[in-house]
Amino acid sequence: MATTSEDIISTQENAPSLPWYLIDLPKYLKGFGVLTVIYVSLRLYQGAFAVAHGLDSTEPAFEQYWMRLFYIELAVIAAVASGFWGYLWTTRDRTLDQLEPKEEIRRYFTLTMWISIYTFAVYWAGSYFAEQDNSWHQVAIRDTPFTANHIIEFYFNFPLYVILGGCAWLYARTRLPLYAKGISLPLTLAVFGPFMILVSVGFNEWGHTFWFREEFFAAPIHWGFVIGVWFALGVGGILLQGVTRLIELLDKIEDAE
């Protein structure tokens, strides 16, 4: 039996729709999926070429398999940062004083999605790849700052979560009245702290290159990484701010009804 256009329209109308406050859920799930594919693909690439072509930076194969990847990563990071941040800024809400309570509630759910995507990226960068880096240096000689793991960890994974954290910060500042009125300390700390891990990378590489050769994970030169991660606890403060505001908005909706 052939399906007519009327049947398709009827099916779409009868299909269950998402609640109004979860309109951005499909984009959120797609974001998780894209990040997972990226991280798994990079890990598989490491497994295929790190030991075979990533131990000696003077070999032509190192240039082919790793430095080429490094240049591609720089281009991707630049494009993603300018694209995401530029979009969030140019599409900012210029009439926040007229924002309806329901729309503001929806945006708080979207902000929570941004923050969870950000923490997901921090988790991948700070767990699988970061712990692997320590293991790598225990068994391989560091003859260049651009090791097979550093090229992925320091020059892609870290900048990527910084970009996503910046997206969460920009989204809140440009679309929610509470965060547009002033700088939120918890939100800023949750984004700025892990960003400082990227800054610590430069100090870490300088130290290992010139005066600190052993790879102890708890070495003082690594303390900056730990402190940067602690700042991510500011996410709890963001949730407290959001819940407090949501209660006020729900009271407004209830009073209006």
Backbone as JSON, one array per atom type, in Angstrom:
{
  "sequence": "MATTSEDIISTQENAPSLPWYLIDLPKYLKGFGVLTVIYVSLRLYQGAFAVAHGLDSTEPAFEQYWMRLFYIELAVIAAVASGFWGYLWTTRDRTLDQLEPKEEIRRYFTLTMWISIYTFAVYWAGSYFAEQDNSWHQVAIRDTPFTANHIIEFYFNFPLYVILGGCAWLYARTRLPLYAKGISLPLTLAVFGPFMILVSVGFNEWGHTFWFREEFFAAPIHWGFVIGVWFALGVGGILLQGVTRLIELLDKIEDAE",
  "N": [[0.85, -1.2, 0.0], [0.65, 2.15, -0.92], [2.2, 5.04, 0.49], [0.81, 8.1, 1.23], [1.2, 11.72, 0.96], [-0.48, 12.87, 2.81], [-0.65, 10.92, 4.76], [1.97, 10.96, 5.79], [2.11, 13.54, 6.87], [0.13, 13.29, 8.81], [1.28, 11.36, 10.45], [3.54, 12.73, 11.42], [2.29, 14.73, 12.89], [1.07, 13.26, 14.88], [3.2, 12.16, 16.17], [5.15, 11.86, 19.13], [6.24, 14.81, 20.71], [9.09, 16.69, 21.9], [9.34, 18.03, 25.25], [8.82, 21.55, 25.84], [10.98, 22.71, 27.1], [13.11, 21.19, 26.4], [13.94, 21.48, 23.81], [16.41, 21.75, 22.57], [17.6, 19.32, 22.95], [18.1, 17.23, 20.95], [20.29, 18.39, 19.47], [22.14, 18.5, 21.5], [22.59, 15.76, 22.11], [23.65, 14.97, 19.67], [26.0, 16.43, 19.75], [27.37, 15.13, 21.84], [27.71, 12.68, 20.57], [29.32, 13.36, 18.35], [31.68, 14.28, 19.62], [32.46, 11.93, 20.93], [33.02, 10.23, 18.77], [35.18, 11.64, 17.65], [37.15, 11.51, 19.73], [37.48, 8.73, 20.12], [38.35, 8.03, 17.56], [40.8, 9.42, 17.42], [42.18, 8.09, 19.43], [42.34, 5.52, 18.35], [43.9, 6.11, 16.13], [46.27, 6.79, 17.38], [46.89, 4.29, 18.47], [47.45, 2.92, 16.16], [49.63, 4.23, 14.92], [51.39, 5.46, 16.76], [53.49, 4.05, 18.17], [54.7, 2.82, 16.02], [55.46, 4.92, 14.27], [55.99, 7.14, 15.82], [58.08, 7.52, 17.62], [60.54, 8.6, 17.01], [61.41, 11.72, 16.18], [62.93, 12.59, 14.1], [62.6, 11.06, 11.88], [61.29, 10.68, 8.55], [58.73, 9.6, 8.48], [57.55, 10.43, 10.84], [57.04, 13.13, 10.4], [55.16, 12.81, 8.41], [53.0, 11.35, 9.58], [52.49, 12.58, 12.04], [53.26, 15.37, 12.41], [51.86, 16.43, 10.28], [49.26, 15.83, 11.1], [49.24, 17.5, 13.31], [49.26, 20.1, 12.14], [46.81, 20.04, 10.83], [45.11, 19.86, 13.03], [45.51, 22.39, 14.23], [44.33, 24.06, 12.31], [41.68, 23.14, 12.4], [40.97, 23.71, 15.08], [41.19, 26.52, 15.09], [39.15, 27.15, 13.26], [36.86, 26.09, 14.5], [36.78, 27.52, 16.93], [36.52, 30.25, 16.07], [34.17, 29.98, 14.62], [32.14, 28.94, 16.42], [32.27, 30.75, 18.66], [31.98, 33.18, 17.33], [29.42, 32.85, 16.21], [27.78, 32.61, 18.52], [28.11, 35.14, 19.61], [27.3, 36.97, 17.59], [24.64, 36.29, 17.29], [23.49, 37.0, 19.63], [21.07, 37.75, 22.22], [19.44, 40.73, 22.17], [17.41, 41.83, 23.56], [16.98, 41.15, 26.29], [15.61, 42.06, 28.49], [12.98, 41.68, 27.9], [12.45, 39.03, 28.01], [10.56, 36.08, 28.17], [9.36, 34.1, 30.96], [9.16, 31.26, 30.49], [10.78, 30.89, 28.24], [13.21, 31.69, 29.27], [13.63, 29.7, 31.16], [13.9, 27.5, 29.44], [16.32, 28.19, 28.26], [18.05, 27.93, 30.4], [18.12, 25.19, 30.7], [19.37, 24.59, 28.3], [21.84, 25.83, 28.74], [22.79, 24.15, 30.76], [23.17, 21.88, 29.25], [25.26, 22.75, 27.56], [27.28, 23.06, 29.49], [27.59, 20.44, 30.4], [28.48, 19.17, 28.08], [30.91, 20.47, 27.85], [32.22, 19.61, 30.24], [32.36, 16.93, 29.63], [34.21, 16.94, 27.55], [36.44, 17.87, 28.99], [36.78, 15.72, 30.68], [37.56, 13.61, 28.92], [39.97, 14.68, 27.95], [41.44, 14.96, 30.3], [41.59, 12.44, 31.41], [41.76, 9.74, 29.86], [43.67, 10.52, 27.82], [45.48, 12.22, 29.16], [46.43, 10.67, 31.34], [47.53, 8.66, 29.87], [49.64, 10.01, 28.73], [51.54, 10.3, 30.76], [52.24, 7.64, 31.13], [53.35, 7.19, 28.65], [55.71, 8.73, 28.7], [57.13, 7.37, 30.57], [58.15, 5.21, 29.3], [59.14, 5.95, 26.83], [61.58, 7.92, 25.12], [61.75, 11.4, 25.34], [62.17, 13.33, 22.68], [61.31, 15.58, 21.52], [59.03, 18.33, 21.98], [56.72, 17.85, 20.62], [55.39, 15.21, 20.86], [53.92, 12.0, 20.04], [51.69, 11.72, 21.64], [51.4, 14.25, 22.8], [50.74, 15.89, 20.64], [48.1, 15.29, 20.15], [46.91, 15.51, 22.7], [47.77, 18.01, 24.01], [47.56, 19.91, 21.99], [45.18, 19.64, 20.74], [43.02, 18.32, 22.25], [43.03, 19.78, 24.71], [42.78, 22.57, 23.82], [40.25, 22.23, 22.6], [38.39, 21.68, 24.67], [38.64, 24.08, 26.0], [37.52, 25.82, 24.15], [34.86, 24.88, 24.12], [34.16, 25.39, 26.78], [34.33, 28.16, 26.7], [32.2, 28.59, 24.98], [30.0, 27.86, 26.59], [30.23, 29.87, 28.54], [29.88, 32.21, 26.98], [27.32, 31.73, 25.99], [25.75, 31.88, 28.31], [26.27, 34.55, 29.08], [25.19, 36.01, 26.97], [22.54, 35.29, 26.66], [21.08, 34.91, 28.95], [19.51, 36.7, 31.51], [20.44, 36.81, 34.2], [23.19, 36.24, 34.09], [24.0, 38.11, 32.28], [23.92, 40.49, 33.6], [26.17, 40.76, 35.17], [29.5, 39.48, 35.93], [29.61, 36.1, 36.48], [30.94, 34.47, 39.18], [31.23, 31.6, 39.83], [30.76, 30.46, 37.25], [32.78, 31.66, 35.71], [35.11, 30.79, 37.02], [34.86, 28.03, 36.64], [35.32, 27.82, 33.95], [37.66, 29.31, 33.45], [39.6, 28.16, 35.13], [40.22, 25.39, 34.23], [41.12, 26.29, 31.74], [43.57, 27.42, 32.43], [45.1, 25.19, 32.71], [45.97, 24.67, 30.16], [47.75, 26.78, 29.89], [49.6, 26.0, 31.77], [50.74, 23.91, 30.44], [52.68, 24.98, 28.74], [54.65, 25.88, 30.59], [55.22, 23.43, 31.73], [56.34, 21.97, 29.58], [58.57, 23.52, 29.05], [59.99, 23.18, 31.45], [60.48, 20.38, 31.48], [62.05, 20.17, 29.27], [64.39, 21.61, 29.79], [65.3, 21.37, 32.51], [64.1, 19.37, 34.07], [63.86, 16.1, 34.01], [62.85, 13.59, 34.79], [59.82, 11.63, 35.01], [57.59, 11.98, 37.15], [54.36, 11.7, 38.28], [53.31, 13.23, 40.35], [55.03, 15.36, 40.54], [56.26, 18.66, 41.36], [56.14, 20.36, 39.12], [53.88, 19.58, 37.86], [51.78, 20.36, 39.4], [50.22, 22.53, 38.71], [48.41, 21.53, 36.86], [46.68, 20.0, 38.44], [45.55, 21.91, 40.19], [44.22, 23.49, 38.34], [42.21, 21.73, 37.5], [40.75, 21.5, 39.85], [39.35, 23.91, 39.91], [37.22, 23.39, 38.32], [35.23, 22.62, 39.98], [33.64, 24.74, 40.31], [31.4, 24.35, 38.79], [29.4, 23.34, 40.39], [28.55, 25.64, 41.75], [27.44, 27.03, 39.62], [25.19, 25.48, 39.06], [23.77, 25.87, 41.44], [23.19, 28.62, 41.27], [21.6, 28.55, 38.98], [19.42, 26.89, 39.77], [18.29, 28.41, 41.82], [17.4, 30.65, 40.39], [15.59, 29.37, 38.65], [13.59, 28.55, 40.4], [12.47, 31.03, 41.06], [11.47, 31.78, 38.54], [9.61, 29.75, 38.02], [7.77, 30.3, 40.03], [6.81, 32.73, 39.08], [5.5, 31.91, 36.74], [3.55, 30.29, 37.85], [2.1, 32.17, 39.34], [1.12, 33.74, 37.27], [-0.63, 32.01, 36.05]],
  "CA": [[0.0, 0.0, 0.0], [1.48, 3.35, -1.05], [2.05, 6.05, 1.54], [0.54, 9.41, 0.66], [1.72, 12.86, 1.73], [-1.38, 13.11, 3.95], [-0.28, 9.96, 5.81], [3.21, 11.42, 6.4], [1.78, 14.7, 7.71], [-0.62, 12.8, 9.97], [2.23, 10.67, 11.34], [4.35, 13.76, 12.07], [1.47, 15.44, 13.87], [0.77, 12.36, 16.0], [4.45, 11.74, 16.81], [5.39, 12.57, 20.39], [7.21, 15.89, 20.62], [9.84, 16.93, 23.12], [8.85, 19.14, 26.06], [9.3, 22.84, 25.35], [12.26, 23.07, 27.71], [14.16, 20.28, 25.9], [13.98, 21.63, 22.35], [17.79, 21.61, 22.1], [18.13, 18.01, 23.32], [18.74, 16.51, 19.82], [21.61, 18.96, 19.2], [22.99, 18.11, 22.62], [22.97, 14.36, 21.93], [24.54, 14.93, 18.51], [27.29, 16.93, 20.21], [28.02, 14.03, 22.55], [28.1, 11.67, 19.59], [30.45, 13.86, 17.55], [32.88, 14.27, 20.46], [32.86, 10.54, 21.17], [33.64, 9.74, 17.53], [36.48, 12.3, 17.52], [38.11, 10.99, 20.71], [37.76, 7.32, 19.82], [39.14, 8.0, 16.33], [42.16, 9.83, 17.74], [42.82, 7.02, 20.19], [42.66, 4.45, 17.41], [45.02, 6.6, 15.32], [47.46, 6.61, 18.22], [47.2, 2.87, 18.55], [47.96, 2.43, 14.88], [50.84, 4.88, 14.41], [52.24, 6.09, 17.78], [54.71, 3.28, 18.39], [55.33, 2.51, 14.73], [56.05, 6.08, 13.6], [55.98, 8.3, 16.69], [59.14, 7.47, 18.62], [61.72, 9.34, 16.55], [60.91, 12.89, 15.45], [63.8, 12.89, 12.95], [62.24, 10.21, 10.75], [60.29, 11.26, 7.64], [57.39, 9.1, 8.8], [57.01, 11.26, 11.92], [56.5, 14.32, 9.73], [53.98, 12.42, 7.64], [51.88, 10.88, 10.38], [52.22, 13.33, 13.26], [53.29, 16.82, 12.2], [50.74, 16.75, 9.39], [48.09, 15.84, 11.97], [49.35, 18.71, 14.14], [48.84, 21.27, 11.35], [45.36, 19.9, 10.62], [44.46, 20.2, 14.29], [45.54, 23.84, 14.41], [43.33, 24.64, 11.42], [40.35, 22.78, 12.91], [40.74, 24.45, 16.31], [40.94, 27.91, 14.73], [37.85, 27.25, 12.61], [35.81, 25.82, 15.49], [36.72, 28.65, 17.88], [35.96, 31.43, 15.42], [32.8, 29.68, 14.21], [31.25, 28.84, 17.57], [32.24, 31.99, 19.44], [31.41, 34.21, 16.49], [27.98, 32.63, 16.1], [27.12, 32.93, 19.79], [28.14, 36.58, 19.84], [26.52, 37.7, 16.59], [23.22, 35.95, 17.45], [23.11, 37.27, 21.02], [19.76, 38.34, 22.46], [19.6, 42.14, 22.51], [16.2, 42.27, 24.29], [16.86, 40.24, 27.43], [14.64, 42.6, 29.44], [11.65, 41.26, 27.47], [12.46, 37.57, 27.94], [9.48, 35.41, 28.88], [9.85, 33.11, 31.94], [9.33, 29.92, 29.91], [11.94, 30.91, 27.37], [14.4, 31.75, 30.12], [13.8, 28.35, 31.72], [14.45, 26.67, 28.37], [17.73, 28.55, 28.06], [18.83, 27.37, 31.5], [18.35, 23.79, 30.35], [20.38, 24.58, 27.24], [23.13, 26.13, 29.38], [23.22, 22.93, 31.43], [23.68, 21.0, 28.2], [26.57, 23.27, 27.17], [28.24, 22.78, 30.56], [27.88, 19.0, 30.44], [29.34, 18.89, 26.92], [32.23, 20.99, 28.24], [32.84, 18.7, 31.22], [32.64, 15.68, 28.91], [35.48, 17.15, 26.85], [37.49, 17.93, 30.01], [36.98, 14.35, 31.17], [38.37, 12.87, 27.95], [41.33, 15.24, 27.9], [42.14, 14.8, 31.58], [41.61, 11.06, 31.89], [42.41, 8.78, 28.96], [44.85, 11.03, 27.13], [46.45, 12.77, 30.12], [47.06, 9.57, 32.06], [48.35, 7.96, 28.89], [50.85, 10.79, 28.49], [52.5, 9.95, 31.79], [52.73, 6.3, 30.82], [54.18, 7.3, 27.45], [57.04, 9.24, 29.03], [57.84, 6.4, 31.39], [58.76, 4.16, 28.47], [59.68, 6.49, 25.58], [62.45, 9.08, 25.28], [61.18, 12.64, 24.79], [63.15, 14.02, 21.85], [60.65, 16.77, 20.98], [57.77, 18.64, 22.67], [55.61, 17.36, 19.81], [55.34, 13.75, 20.87], [52.7, 11.45, 19.44], [50.56, 11.98, 22.53], [51.24, 15.69, 23.0], [50.09, 16.49, 19.48], [46.65, 15.12, 20.33], [46.47, 15.95, 24.02], [48.0, 19.42, 24.32], [47.3, 20.83, 20.88], [43.8, 19.48, 20.25], [42.05, 18.06, 23.31], [42.96, 20.91, 25.64], [42.11, 23.72, 23.2], [38.85, 21.94, 22.29], [37.52, 21.91, 25.83], [38.65, 25.52, 26.27], [36.54, 26.4, 23.23], [33.52, 24.52, 24.58], [33.92, 26.16, 27.99], [34.04, 29.52, 26.26], [30.84, 28.59, 24.43], [29.07, 27.89, 27.73], [30.33, 31.2, 29.15], [29.27, 33.16, 26.08], [25.88, 31.47, 25.93], [25.15, 32.45, 29.52], [26.41, 36.01, 29.08], [24.44, 36.65, 25.88], [21.19, 34.8, 26.52], [20.41, 34.79, 30.25], [19.61, 37.98, 32.22], [21.23, 36.7, 35.43], [24.62, 36.28, 33.76], [24.27, 39.32, 31.5], [24.02, 41.64, 34.51], [27.52, 40.84, 35.72], [30.33, 38.29, 35.76], [29.34, 35.04, 37.44], [32.19, 33.9, 39.69], [31.33, 30.15, 39.6], [30.87, 30.16, 35.82], [34.09, 32.1, 35.24], [36.12, 29.89, 37.58], [34.72, 26.71, 36.03], [35.87, 27.89, 32.6], [39.01, 29.86, 33.47], [40.52, 27.25, 35.81], [40.74, 24.41, 33.28], [41.89, 26.98, 30.7], [44.92, 27.61, 32.93], [45.86, 23.95, 32.47], [46.63, 24.87, 28.88], [48.89, 27.66, 30.15], [50.59, 25.2, 32.5], [51.41, 23.04, 29.49], [53.9, 25.66, 28.29], [55.63, 25.81, 31.67], [55.58, 22.03, 31.89], [57.24, 21.57, 28.51], [59.84, 24.23, 29.27], [60.7, 22.53, 32.55], [60.95, 19.05, 31.09], [63.06, 20.3, 28.22], [65.65, 22.23, 30.23], [65.87, 21.04, 33.81], [63.41, 18.32, 34.82], [63.76, 15.02, 33.03], [62.09, 12.44, 35.26], [58.37, 11.77, 34.86], [56.78, 11.63, 38.3], [53.09, 12.38, 38.06], [53.07, 14.18, 41.43], [56.11, 16.33, 40.59], [55.77, 20.04, 41.49], [55.87, 21.0, 37.84], [52.55, 19.15, 37.42], [50.75, 20.81, 40.34], [49.3, 23.45, 38.04], [47.34, 20.76, 36.24], [45.73, 19.59, 39.48], [44.83, 23.1, 40.65], [43.31, 23.88, 37.27], [41.06, 20.83, 37.52], [39.94, 21.83, 41.03], [38.47, 25.03, 39.6], [36.0, 22.87, 37.68], [34.2, 22.48, 41.01], [32.73, 25.88, 40.17], [30.16, 23.89, 38.14], [28.38, 23.24, 41.44], [28.02, 26.98, 41.98], [26.59, 27.37, 38.48], [23.92, 24.79, 39.26], [23.04, 26.54, 42.52], [22.65, 29.86, 40.72], [20.52, 28.22, 38.06], [18.26, 26.38, 40.5], [17.68, 29.54, 42.52], [16.66, 31.44, 39.39], [14.48, 28.57, 38.15], [12.51, 28.63, 41.39], [11.82, 32.33, 40.88], [10.73, 31.78, 37.28], [8.45, 28.87, 38.17], [6.8, 31.06, 40.84], [6.18, 33.72, 38.19], [4.57, 31.2, 35.86], [2.42, 29.84, 38.67], [1.29, 33.35, 39.67], [0.43, 34.19, 36.06], [-1.71, 31.08, 35.73]],
  "C": [[0.88, 1.24, 0.0], [1.17, 4.33, 0.06], [1.88, 7.42, 0.9], [1.14, 10.5, 1.53], [0.85, 13.16, 2.93], [-1.04, 12.17, 5.1], [0.98, 10.42, 6.54], [2.94, 12.59, 7.34], [1.05, 14.26, 8.96], [0.3, 12.12, 10.97], [3.08, 11.67, 12.1], [3.57, 14.49, 13.14], [1.2, 14.6, 15.09], [2.02, 11.9, 16.74], [4.67, 12.53, 18.09], [6.48, 13.62, 20.23], [7.92, 16.07, 21.95], [9.18, 18.03, 23.94], [9.5, 20.44, 25.62], [10.66, 23.22, 25.92], [13.41, 22.18, 27.26], [14.26, 20.34, 24.37], [15.39, 21.37, 21.81], [18.4, 20.25, 22.42], [18.73, 17.25, 22.13], [20.12, 17.05, 19.47], [22.61, 18.54, 20.26], [23.49, 16.67, 22.45], [23.9, 14.19, 20.73], [25.94, 15.42, 18.9], [28.07, 15.86, 20.96], [28.53, 12.99, 21.56], [29.31, 12.1, 18.79], [31.74, 13.82, 18.36], [33.38, 12.85, 20.7], [33.56, 9.96, 19.95], [35.04, 10.34, 17.37], [37.51, 11.66, 18.46], [38.47, 9.53, 20.44], [38.63, 7.21, 18.57], [40.59, 8.39, 16.6], [42.9, 8.75, 18.52], [43.19, 5.85, 19.29], [43.83, 4.84, 16.52], [46.32, 6.45, 16.1], [47.87, 5.15, 18.27], [47.82, 2.33, 17.29], [49.34, 2.97, 14.54], [51.79, 5.44, 15.48], [53.56, 5.35, 17.95], [55.45, 3.05, 17.07], [56.05, 3.71, 14.13], [56.14, 7.31, 14.51], [57.06, 8.37, 17.73], [60.36, 8.31, 18.26], [61.27, 10.5, 15.66], [61.77, 13.24, 14.23], [63.45, 12.05, 11.72], [61.22, 10.9, 9.86], [58.87, 10.82, 7.96], [56.74, 9.91, 9.92], [56.38, 12.52, 11.35], [55.19, 13.98, 9.01], [52.78, 12.11, 8.52], [51.52, 11.8, 11.55], [52.26, 14.84, 13.07], [52.18, 17.26, 11.25], [49.44, 16.79, 10.19], [48.08, 17.1, 12.84], [48.86, 19.94, 13.38], [47.33, 21.23, 11.07], [44.61, 20.29, 11.88], [44.42, 21.71, 14.51], [44.48, 24.52, 13.55], [41.92, 24.37, 11.93], [40.02, 23.59, 14.16], [40.44, 25.92, 16.01], [39.56, 28.09, 14.12], [36.71, 27.06, 13.61], [35.66, 26.99, 16.46], [36.07, 29.87, 17.25], [34.5, 31.2, 15.03], [31.83, 29.69, 15.37], [31.13, 30.16, 18.32], [31.63, 33.13, 18.62], [29.9, 34.08, 16.36], [27.25, 33.04, 17.38], [27.07, 34.43, 20.04], [27.24, 37.33, 18.86], [25.02, 37.42, 16.71], [22.73, 36.22, 18.87], [21.74, 37.95, 21.09], [19.95, 39.78, 22.94], [18.38, 42.69, 23.27], [15.96, 41.35, 25.49], [15.84, 40.74, 28.46], [13.21, 42.2, 29.1], [11.51, 39.74, 27.44], [11.34, 36.98, 28.78], [10.04, 34.35, 29.84], [10.08, 31.72, 31.34], [10.56, 29.85, 29.01], [13.23, 30.96, 28.18], [14.68, 30.38, 30.76], [14.41, 27.43, 30.68], [15.94, 26.94, 28.17], [18.6, 28.03, 29.2], [19.1, 25.88, 31.26], [19.42, 23.68, 29.27], [21.76, 24.89, 27.8], [23.67, 24.9, 30.09], [23.77, 21.93, 30.42], [25.07, 21.44, 27.75], [27.63, 22.89, 28.22], [28.59, 21.29, 30.6], [28.71, 18.56, 29.24], [30.78, 19.32, 27.22], [32.94, 20.04, 29.21], [33.15, 17.34, 30.6], [33.98, 15.78, 28.18], [36.65, 17.21, 27.83], [37.81, 16.52, 30.52], [37.86, 13.54, 30.21], [39.81, 13.37, 27.95], [42.11, 14.94, 29.16], [42.21, 13.39, 32.09], [42.4, 10.17, 30.94], [43.72, 9.32, 28.39], [45.91, 11.57, 28.09], [47.17, 11.65, 30.88], [47.97, 8.78, 31.11], [49.67, 8.67, 28.65], [51.93, 10.45, 29.51], [53.09, 8.57, 31.53], [53.68, 6.33, 29.62], [55.6, 7.73, 27.82], [57.81, 8.32, 29.97], [58.61, 5.4, 30.54], [59.4, 4.68, 27.19], [60.53, 7.73, 25.88], [61.81, 10.3, 24.62], [62.27, 13.36, 24.0], [62.56, 15.27, 21.19], [59.42, 17.07, 21.84], [56.56, 18.09, 21.92], [55.64, 15.84, 19.73], [54.01, 13.29, 20.29], [51.49, 11.69, 20.33], [50.32, 13.47, 22.73], [50.49, 16.34, 21.84], [48.58, 16.38, 19.59], [46.17, 15.73, 21.63], [46.57, 17.47, 24.19], [47.53, 20.37, 23.22], [45.95, 20.61, 20.21], [42.81, 19.32, 21.4], [41.91, 19.23, 24.28], [42.32, 22.14, 25.0], [40.63, 23.48, 22.91], [37.97, 22.16, 23.51], [37.54, 23.37, 26.26], [37.61, 26.23, 25.39], [35.12, 26.11, 23.72], [33.18, 25.22, 25.89], [33.61, 27.6, 27.68], [32.65, 29.64, 25.66], [29.8, 28.66, 25.55], [29.06, 29.27, 28.37], [29.63, 32.25, 28.29], [27.76, 32.98, 25.99], [25.18, 32.09, 27.14], [25.16, 33.97, 29.49], [25.5, 36.69, 28.05], [22.98, 36.25, 25.81], [20.43, 34.66, 27.84], [20.6, 36.07, 31.05], [20.49, 37.92, 33.46], [22.71, 36.85, 35.15], [24.99, 37.5, 32.92], [24.46, 40.54, 32.39], [25.42, 41.82, 35.06], [28.26, 39.53, 35.5], [30.01, 37.3, 36.87], [30.66, 34.41, 37.88], [32.27, 32.39, 39.48], [31.52, 29.79, 38.14], [32.26, 30.51, 35.3], [35.2, 31.18, 35.75], [36.08, 28.52, 36.9], [35.3, 26.68, 34.62], [37.33, 28.31, 32.62], [40.02, 28.9, 34.1], [41.08, 26.18, 34.87], [41.49, 25.05, 32.11], [43.34, 27.16, 31.14], [45.76, 26.34, 32.84], [46.62, 24.07, 31.16], [47.85, 25.77, 29.02], [50.0, 26.88, 30.85], [51.35, 24.26, 31.58], [52.72, 23.67, 29.02], [55.0, 25.61, 29.33], [56.13, 24.38, 31.85], [56.59, 21.59, 30.82], [58.6, 22.26, 28.64], [60.66, 23.54, 30.36], [61.27, 21.18, 32.17], [62.06, 19.13, 30.05], [64.41, 20.72, 28.78], [66.18, 21.73, 31.57], [65.17, 19.92, 34.57], [63.11, 17.17, 33.87], [62.9, 13.85, 33.51], [60.6, 12.71, 35.19], [57.65, 11.19, 36.08], [55.47, 12.41, 38.2], [52.81, 13.43, 39.12], [54.19, 15.2, 41.56], [55.55, 17.75, 40.67], [55.42, 20.71, 40.18], [54.49, 20.63, 37.3], [51.45, 19.68, 38.34], [49.75, 21.76, 39.69], [48.15, 22.73, 37.36], [46.25, 20.41, 37.25], [44.9, 20.78, 39.94], [43.83, 23.56, 39.59], [42.05, 23.03, 37.25], [40.17, 21.15, 38.72], [38.95, 22.96, 40.74], [37.19, 24.57, 38.91], [34.89, 22.63, 38.69], [33.24, 23.66, 41.0], [31.44, 25.51, 39.47], [29.05, 23.76, 39.17], [27.75, 24.59, 41.74], [27.11, 27.43, 40.85], [25.21, 26.74, 38.65], [23.1, 25.44, 40.38], [22.44, 27.86, 42.04], [21.46, 29.58, 39.81], [19.27, 27.76, 38.76], [17.53, 27.51, 41.21], [16.84, 30.39, 41.56], [15.47, 30.67, 38.84], [13.31, 28.59, 39.12], [11.75, 29.94, 41.24], [10.96, 32.35, 39.62], [9.49, 30.9, 37.36], [7.37, 29.53, 39.03], [6.07, 32.09, 39.98], [5.15, 33.07, 37.28], [3.33, 30.77, 36.64], [1.51, 31.02, 39.02], [0.49, 33.83, 38.45], [-0.75, 33.29, 35.69], [-2.83, 31.12, 36.78]]
}
